[in-house]
Amino acid sequence: MVLKPIIIADYREEKSGIEQLLKKQNVIVKFQQLTVGDYIISGEYVIERKTIKDFVQSLFDGRLFDQANRLASVSKFPTFIIENPFSTILNEVKNINSIFGALITLSYSYKIHIFYSENIEQTATILAVIAKHGKYEYPLEPIFKIRKKAETLKEKQELIVSSIPGIGPKTAKKLLENFGSIKAIFTASPAQLSKINGLSIGKAIKIYRLINAEYPYSKKRIKEM
């Protein structure tokens, strides 16, 4: 008996029509609430599906690279499927180089696998082929659990620190245990941050620059311009 491949889909994808298309290709779809990605295959492929319009919007509103960072941190094969022809949006973008720059950054810096599809039919086919390429095992436990609401001071502190790109829950605890407070972490130098196991000097420098970067739309900056 040949086992059918299984894809875990976020419940928000129920209305996309992709489930019905996958069933026609003998792929089983199970819906869960995912905190990262839209589809999970074999526990190794975490896939974010974006229309080209959403891709561009997420680039300019700052969501894109945060999503890419979270995707890359939990997946062996982080993947983006960008849906709909590029021609539908390129005429509306003033700086086309920013689109290609984002794609290059996703590929080289975040090691994201990127596939393009014209429509949901092609998206379903890509998902089916990936599923048939991977292992046909259903994970014994949910891969992503619903994030527990922070109630205690400790949980709130860990949540704040773990929300920094590049820092997960385990590293957040280590940082708080070593520095003692959020303020101490935010005022630490890259050299001090890199002493924490799991933080390379390169990652520490990126965190330091993010924490100390001036918000581009701050009133102070606008007055100085």
N, C-alpha and C positions, 0 to 999 in steps of 0.2 A: 504493500500500500504506500503510495507516494503522499508524503505530508504536504499540505498546502502552506505556502509561506504566509506569515502573519505580519501585519503592519499595525502598530499602535498609532492612533490618530488623536489629536486634540479635539475635544468636543466641539470647538468652534468651527471645525472643518466639516461638520455634519451636513451643512447646507450647501457645500461647494459642488456636490454632484460627483466628486471623485470616488467616493465609496462604491457607488453603483458601477462605475467604469472599472474599478479594480476587481469587483466580483466577477465581471465578465472575463477577466484574465486569471480566474481561479486564485485570487489572493483574498485572504480573510482580513477584515478590518475590525479592530476593537477600539472603542473610544474611551479615553481617559482624560482627566484634566492634567495637562502638562504645564510645567513651569518654564521649560525651555523647548523651543522648536515646535513644529506642527505635526511631524511624523517621526516615529522611531522604528527602526528595523534591526532585529537581532541584538538589540542593546548596544550596538556599535555605531550604527548610522543614525545620527540625529539631523533631521532635515527641516529647514525653514523654507516655506513656500511664500514667495512674494510676487505680486503683480509688478510690472515695471513701474507703474505709477506709485505703488507703495514703496518700492525700492528707492525711487528718487526722493519721495517725501521723507522717508526715514533717514536718508543721507543728510538732508538739509535741516531736519529738526533734531539731529544728534542721536537718534535711536540705533542707527545701523551698526556702528562699531561696538556699541554696548551689547547688542544682540550677538554679534559675531564673537565677541570675547566670551560670553556665557556659553555659546554653542561650542566653541573650541575647547573650553575648560572641562566639558562633561562628555565629549564624544571622541571616539577614535577616528571617525570619519565625518567631521562636521561638513554639512552640505547646504548649499542654497540652490533652490530651483527658482529661476526668474521667469515669470510667465507673461506672455503677450509680446508682440514685436516691439523692438526698440524704437522703430519709426513712429510709434504712436505717442511717444513722449519727447523724443530728441528735439523736435521743433519748438517745444515749449521751454527748453532749458537754454539759458544764455551761455553758460560755460560748459560745453560738452566735455571738456577735458576733466572736469570734476567727476563725471560719471565713470569715465575710463580709469581715472585715478583711484576711485573707490574700488573698482573691480580688481585692479592691480594690487591694492593694499590688502583686500580680502584674500586674494590668492597667495601672495608672497609673504605677507606679515602674519596673517591669521591661519594660513594653511587650509583655507576653506575650499572645498570642491564645489565648483559652480556649473550648473546645467541650465540651458535655456529651452523654453518651450513656447510654442505659439498659442496654446490653449490648454484647457483642463484635460482634454483627451491625451495630448502629448505628455502632460504632467503625470497622469495616471500611468502611462506606459513607462516613463522613466522610473517611477516608484516601483512598479511591478518588476522591471528588469533588475533594479537594485535588490529587491526582496528575493528574487530567484537566484541572485548572485551570492547573497549572504546565507547565514545559517537559518534553518527553518525551526528555530526554537522559540517558544514563548517564555519570556523571563518569569522566574518563579515569584519574584516580588516586583512591585511597581518600581520603575527606574527613577521616576521623579515623583516625589510626594508633595502634597500641598503644603506650602510653607506655613509653619505654625505661627500664629500671631504672637508677636513679642509682648509679654506681659510684665516680667520682672525687669529690674534695672539691668541686670546682667544680660538678659536676652536682648534688650534694646541696644545696649552697647555693642554686642556681637553683631547684631543686624546692621547697625550703622557702618561698622568697619568692614564687614563682609560685602557690603554693597559697592565698595571701591573696586573698579575693574582690575582684575588680576589677583584679587584676594578672595579666597573661599572661606567657608565657616571655620575650618581647621586652622588656617593661617591667621584668621581674625582672633581666635582664642589665644594663639601663641603671642601675637602682638600685644594683646591686652594683658596677658600674664607677665610679659617682660617689661612693658612700658608703664603699666598701671592705670592709664586713662586714655581716653580718645584724644584729648588735648596733647598729651605727650607724644602720641603717635603722629599727629598732624604737624608737630613742630620738630620732629626728628629729621636728621640729615640722611641722605641716601646711604652713607656708610653705616650709620646706626641701624637703619632698617634692614640692610643686607645681612646683618648678623643673625637675623631670625632664620631658622632652618626652613627652606622652601622659598626664600626670596633671594634671587640672584641680584647682583649689583645693577644689572640692566633693568630688571623689573622695579627695583627700588628707586632708580632714577626716574622712571616713568611715573611711578606713584607720587614721588616728591614734586615733579613738575605739574602733575594734575592738581594736587592739593594747593600748590602755590600759584597756579595760573590765574591771571585776572579774567574775570567773566567778560566776554567780548561786548556785552550790551549793558555793562554797568554804567550808572549815571556819572560816576567819577571819570570813567574813561571817555565818555561822550563829551564831557565838559572840557577835557584836556585836548580833544581833537580839533 
